[in-house]
Amino acid sequence: MKRYFLLFGFLILQNLSFAQELSINPVKLYFDLGSTNSTQTQTINITNNSDITQAMEIYTGDWIRNSDGSHTYFESGTQKFSCASWLEVSTNFLNIPPGQTEQIRVTLRAPESAEELKSMKWGMLYLQGSKIRELVQDNNNSLQTHINEVMRFGVHVYQTPPQLSQLSARVNNMIENPKSPGKYDLELLNEGEVMVNAHSFLELTNVSTGEEFTSEATECPIFPLGKRVVTLSLPKGLPKGQYSMLGILDYGNPNSLEAIEKVIEIK
């Protein structure tokens, strides 16, 4: 029996069009293995919202988060902070009938090396789904299976050993965005042991009047030893004058805020 696979488009989807076809919950898995050879297991539920059977393949991969917030993807187990090779799944293939929900058990197994548990790790679990048409018999009496679309969804996997707790981050630089006047780029560095959720904003004080203005804030995650550049807009309607501007970072440490200062002129 011959099979011919027609692939039209290959997407990493995290949008509504994919959600209308398949619902996946949860989309992030958090583990906290603290000892060698220990395991933890979580469950992913996949619901087929379409009117046809969905075939899915499950496999692992690596990824990094770039300084601009985009992601780059790699083969499983090739990156320094990868835990993809620690992942085990209850099945690598699923066929989900219309309206049905299937489950995948995901187990993270710590390696024998205690050194591997001295830092945070992360990986990706890919769920690759295909719409499959009816089998059609051709003139040579062979069956053809036509696949007209491939969709891939990534479930983020985070492994943070419980003994890691150091929070440390700072604002390394603040410059005007070269392409967008009135916007400023903050370079944020995570120097701690765990991922932080960076909350950053601009705070401006008019040097002459003392009037204060605050920009809209933005939030973003940063991996340990990672860098993130966020672009912040000046508050609207700033009166003309000279301002002392602070680029402020709040990363969850209750004891302090990190900031960098710059004097600007609004003309």
C-alpha positions in Angstrom: 0.0 0.0 0.0 1.4 3.3 -1.0 0.8 6.5 0.9 1.3 10.0 -0.4 1.4 12.9 2.0 0.5 16.3 0.7 1.7 19.0 3.1 0.3 22.5 2.7 1.9 24.8 5.2 3.8 24.1 8.4 3.0 26.5 11.2 3.9 26.9 14.9 0.5 28.0 16.0 -0.6 29.7 19.2 -3.6 31.5 17.8 -7.4 31.3 17.5 -7.4 29.4 14.3 -5.6 26.5 15.9 -7.7 26.8 19.1 -10.8 26.3 17.0 -9.5 23.0 15.8 -7.8 21.6 18.9 -7.9 22.8 22.5 -4.7 22.0 24.5 -4.6 22.5 28.3 -2.3 23.3 29.9 0.1 25.0 27.5 2.9 25.4 30.1 4.3 22.7 32.4 6.2 23.6 35.6 8.4 20.9 37.3 10.6 21.2 40.4 12.7 18.1 40.6 15.3 18.4 43.3 17.1 15.1 43.5 18.8 12.8 41.0 16.6 10.1 39.3 13.4 11.6 40.8 10.3 12.0 38.6 7.2 14.1 38.3 4.2 13.5 36.0 1.6 15.9 34.7 -1.2 15.5 32.2 -2.1 17.4 29.0 -5.7 17.3 27.8 -6.2 17.6 24.0 -9.8 18.2 22.7 -10.7 17.8 19.1 -13.2 20.6 18.3 -13.4 19.9 14.6 -15.7 17.5 12.7 -12.9 15.2 11.5 -10.5 12.8 13.2 -7.2 14.5 14.1 -4.0 12.6 14.0 -1.2 13.9 16.2 2.5 13.2 16.7 4.2 14.1 20.0 7.9 14.8 20.3 10.4 17.1 22.1 12.7 19.9 21.1 14.8 22.8 22.4 14.2 26.5 22.3 15.6 29.8 23.5 14.0 33.2 24.0 15.9 35.9 22.1 16.5 39.4 23.5 13.6 40.8 21.4 11.2 38.3 22.8 11.1 36.0 19.7 11.9 32.3 19.9 14.5 30.2 18.1 13.9 26.4 17.9 16.5 23.6 17.9 16.7 19.8 17.9 16.0 18.1 21.2 18.9 18.0 23.7 21.3 20.3 21.8 21.1 23.4 24.1 23.0 24.0 27.3 19.9 24.5 29.5 17.8 21.8 27.8 15.6 19.3 29.8 14.0 17.9 26.6 15.9 14.6 26.9 14.5 14.2 30.4 10.9 14.1 29.1 8.9 10.9 28.6 5.4 10.8 27.2 2.8 8.1 27.5 2.3 8.0 23.7 4.0 9.5 20.7 0.9 9.2 18.4 -2.8 10.0 18.9 -5.9 9.7 16.8 -8.6 11.9 18.3 -12.2 11.5 17.0 -14.4 14.6 16.6 -15.6 16.0 19.9 -13.4 13.8 22.0 -10.7 14.5 24.5 -7.5 12.5 24.8 -4.8 12.8 27.5 -1.0 12.6 27.4 0.9 11.9 30.6 4.2 13.8 30.6 6.9 12.6 33.0 10.1 14.5 33.7 12.9 12.3 35.0 16.0 13.8 36.5 19.3 12.4 35.4 21.9 10.8 37.6 24.2 13.8 37.6 23.6 16.2 40.5 25.3 18.9 38.5 22.4 19.0 36.2 20.1 20.0 39.1 22.1 23.1 40.0 20.5 25.3 37.3 17.1 25.9 35.8 16.3 23.9 32.6 13.6 24.2 29.9 12.4 22.5 26.8 9.5 22.1 24.4 6.9 19.4 23.9 5.6 19.6 20.4 2.1 18.4 19.4 2.0 18.2 15.7 -1.5 17.6 14.2 -2.7 16.8 10.7 -6.0 16.9 9.0 -6.4 13.6 7.3 -8.7 13.0 4.3 -10.5 9.8 3.3 -8.4 7.0 1.8 -8.8 7.1 -1.9 -8.0 4.1 -4.2 -6.1 5.1 -7.4 -6.0 3.4 -10.8 -3.1 1.2 -9.7 -5.2 -0.2 -6.9 -3.1 1.6 -4.3 -4.4 3.6 -1.4 -3.5 7.3 -1.1 -3.7 9.1 2.2 -3.8 12.9 1.6 -2.8 15.2 4.3 -3.7 18.8 3.4 -2.5 20.7 6.4 0.1 20.4 9.2 -0.1 22.3 12.4 2.4 22.3 15.3 1.8 23.6 18.8 4.5 23.9 21.4 4.0 23.3 25.1 6.6 25.1 27.2 8.3 22.9 29.8 10.1 24.5 32.8 12.2 22.7 35.4 13.3 24.8 38.4 15.0 22.9 41.3 13.4 23.9 44.6 16.9 24.8 46.0 17.2 27.6 43.5 15.8 30.9 44.9 18.2 33.8 44.1 16.5 36.7 42.4 18.7 39.2 40.8 18.1 41.5 37.8 19.1 44.9 36.6 18.6 47.6 33.9 21.8 47.6 32.0 21.2 50.4 29.5 18.5 52.8 28.2 18.7 54.4 24.8 16.2 56.1 22.5 14.9 53.7 19.9 16.7 54.5 16.7 13.6 53.9 14.5 10.9 55.3 16.8 11.3 58.8 18.3 9.6 59.1 21.6 10.3 55.4 22.5 13.1 54.1 24.6 14.8 50.7 24.7 15.6 49.2 28.1 18.1 46.4 28.2 17.3 44.1 31.1 19.6 41.4 32.5 18.6 38.4 34.6 21.6 37.6 36.8 19.8 35.3 39.2 19.1 31.5 39.3 15.5 31.4 38.3 13.3 32.9 35.6 11.9 36.3 36.4 8.8 38.1 35.2 10.1 41.6 34.5 7.7 44.5 35.0 9.2 47.7 33.5 8.1 51.3 32.9 9.3 54.9 32.6 8.9 57.4 35.3 9.5 61.1 34.4 9.9 64.1 36.6 9.8 67.7 35.2 12.9 69.3 36.4 11.3 72.8 36.7 7.8 71.9 38.1 8.4 68.6 39.8 5.3 67.2 38.1 5.6 63.4 37.6 4.5 61.2 34.7 4.5 57.4 34.3 4.4 55.4 31.1 2.4 52.3 30.4 4.2 49.2 31.8 5.2 46.1 30.0 5.9 42.6 31.4 8.1 39.8 30.0 9.8 36.7 31.3 13.6 36.4 31.3 15.5 33.2 31.7 18.5 33.0 34.1 21.5 34.7 32.6 19.2 36.0 29.8 18.9 39.4 28.3 15.7 41.2 27.1 15.3 44.5 25.4 11.9 46.1 25.9 10.6 49.2 24.1 8.6 51.7 26.2 6.7 54.8 24.9 6.8 58.1 26.6 3.6 59.2 28.3 1.3 61.0 25.9 0.8 64.8 26.3 4.1 65.5 28.0 4.5 69.3 28.4 7.6 70.9 27.0 10.6 71.0 29.3 13.5 69.1 30.7 12.9 65.8 32.5 14.7 63.4 34.7 13.6 60.0 33.3 14.0 56.7 35.2 13.8 53.3 33.4 12.5 51.1 36.2 12.5 47.3 36.6 10.4 45.4 39.1 11.3 41.7 38.9 9.6 40.4 42.1 12.3 41.1 44.6 10.4 42.8 47.5 13.4 44.6 48.7 14.3 46.8 45.8 13.5 48.2 42.4 16.3 48.5 39.8 16.5 51.7 37.7 18.6 53.7 35.3 18.4 57.5 34.9 18.6 59.7 31.8 17.9 63.4 31.3 15.8 64.3 28.2 14.3 67.4 26.7 10.8 67.5 25.3 10.5 70.3 22.7 
